[in-house]
């Protein structure tokens, strides 16, 4: 088939327009698929939870509430952990917290340090220690999820005979992962 110069130029222009449109459509299609996929994954709770992560605060002078905000911190670490969603961060101010902490979700716990003026999780009196589902007395009990903990000291109870069979300061079990960062 013989085409004239005018027809060939017209064909080339039309061909370039179609190629350009197809390239743009492919880019838009890929973008739509990616956004749609991440939107669906996000709605299912899969993917980067840090985008929606909250920071909860704890202070020895706080009051346990449902917020644990900067101006209204919770008094106990456990209350902040209970209020936190998976992927949240709990910032714990310097002080001694006499309690047991049970965590069953992805969480970051950050204290104010381990030395003088730092953050201490102290064991309650021996008669006040509750046991976990395995019958063990544990101060920091991680039952599931991944927990990143840093800048804490954990102080256990004192036994009359110097030892105890059912007491653990920190315990992670099952598929739980506990990452302790000491500084």
Helices and strands as residue ranges (DSSP letters): H 5-43, G 49-52, E 55-58, H 77-83, E 88-92, E 95-98, E 101-103, E 107-110, E 119-122, G 126-128, E 137-142, E 146-150, E 153-155, E 167-172, E 177-181
